[in-house]
Amino acid sequence: MINQQLLNPKSIVVIGGSNNEQKPGGAIVRNLKQGGFKGDLYVLNPKEDVVQGIQAHHDMKDLPNADLAILVVAAKYCPEYVDYLTEHKGVRAFIMVRRPTRVPSWSSTSWTPARSTVPRSSAPTASAC
């Protein structure tokens, strides 16, 4: 059941969806719309009334039930959203998106790496639970 909600959701809520498509929350909403997602798409954004043509919800208590939640907010807020959405909105699958960490510019700082090799992989910027 969780696999279906994660891989083939009938409804998705984007927590932190944005009108600014340069931000992760805006890019995710755009990609879901342009990628042909056929289910119900909801957005939680306390500062916007409409996000990319979708009526935004200002409070998580106002959200309808959903299969999948994509959290595009600071990590410190994720436990509260996960707890509430699981308990009150029937969400059983979550994707948490975090901003990539910033690496100091090599040319603008005196910082020197401990090794001159480049890592072969980097940490993921999204995880599912």
C-alpha positions in Angstrom: 0.0 0.0 0.0 2.8 2.5 0.9 4.5 1.6 -2.4 1.4 2.5 -4.3 1.0 5.8 -2.4 4.7 6.6 -3.1 5.0 5.4 -6.7 1.5 5.9 -8.0 -0.3 8.5 -5.8 -3.8 9.6 -6.6 -3.2 12.9 -4.7 -0.1 14.9 -3.8 0.3 17.8 -1.4 3.4 20.0 -1.9 4.3 21.6 1.4 6.2 24.7 0.5 5.1 24.9 -3.1 6.0 28.3 -4.7 5.2 30.5 -7.6 8.9 31.0 -8.0 10.0 28.2 -10.3 13.6 28.8 -9.4 13.0 27.6 -5.9 12.7 23.9 -5.2 9.0 24.1 -4.2 8.2 26.0 -7.4 10.1 23.6 -9.6 8.4 20.6 -8.1 4.9 22.1 -8.6 5.8 23.0 -12.2 7.3 19.5 -12.9 4.2 17.8 -11.5 1.9 19.9 -13.7 4.0 19.7 -16.8 4.9 16.0 -16.3 1.3 15.0 -16.6 0.4 14.1 -13.1 -3.3 13.2 -13.4 -4.3 13.1 -9.7 -5.3 15.9 -7.3 -2.5 18.3 -6.6 -2.6 20.5 -3.5 -0.2 23.2 -2.3 0.5 24.5 1.2 1.9 28.0 1.2 1.0 30.4 4.0 2.0 33.5 2.0 0.3 32.8 -1.4 -3.4 32.5 -2.3 -2.7 30.8 -5.6 0.4 28.9 -6.6 0.9 28.3 -10.3 -2.8 28.2 -10.9 -3.6 26.0 -7.9 -5.6 27.3 -4.9 -3.1 27.4 -2.0 -3.9 26.3 1.5 -2.5 28.5 4.3 -2.7 26.0 7.1 -2.1 22.3 7.1 -5.4 21.8 9.0 -7.2 23.0 5.8 -5.6 20.4 3.5 -7.7 17.6 2.2 -6.5 14.0 2.6 -3.7 13.0 0.3 -1.6 9.9 -0.6 1.8 11.5 -0.8 3.3 14.6 0.7 6.4 16.3 -0.7 8.0 18.5 2.0 10.0 21.4 0.7 10.6 23.1 4.0 13.4 23.4 6.5 14.2 20.1 8.1 13.3 21.3 11.6 9.6 21.6 10.5 9.4 18.1 8.9 8.5 16.1 12.0 5.6 18.3 12.8 4.2 18.0 9.2 4.8 14.3 9.1 3.1 13.7 12.4 0.1 15.8 11.6 -0.4 14.6 8.0 0.0 11.0 9.0 -2.5 11.3 11.9 -5.1 13.6 10.4 -4.8 13.6 6.6 -4.1 9.9 5.8 -0.7 10.5 4.2 1.4 7.4 4.3 4.2 8.3 1.9 6.6 11.3 2.2 9.4 12.8 0.1 11.5 15.3 1.9 13.5 17.7 -0.3 16.3 19.7 1.1 18.5 22.4 -0.4 21.9 21.3 -1.5 24.6 22.4 0.9 26.8 25.3 -0.3 30.4 24.6 -0.9 32.9 27.5 -0.5 34.1 28.9 -3.8 37.7 27.7 -4.4 38.7 31.1 -5.8 37.2 33.4 -3.2 38.6 31.8 0.0 41.8 30.7 1.5 40.3 27.4 2.5 42.2 24.4 1.1 40.8 20.9 0.9 42.5 18.1 2.8 42.8 16.0 -0.3 42.9 17.0 -3.9 40.6 14.3 -5.1 37.0 15.0 -6.0 34.4 12.8 -4.2 32.8 10.2 -6.5 29.3 10.8 -5.2 27.4 13.4 -3.3 24.7 13.2 -0.7 21.1 12.9 -2.1 19.0 16.0 -2.1 15.8 14.1 -1.5 14.8 11.1 0.5 11.6 9.1 0.8 10.3 7.6 3.9 
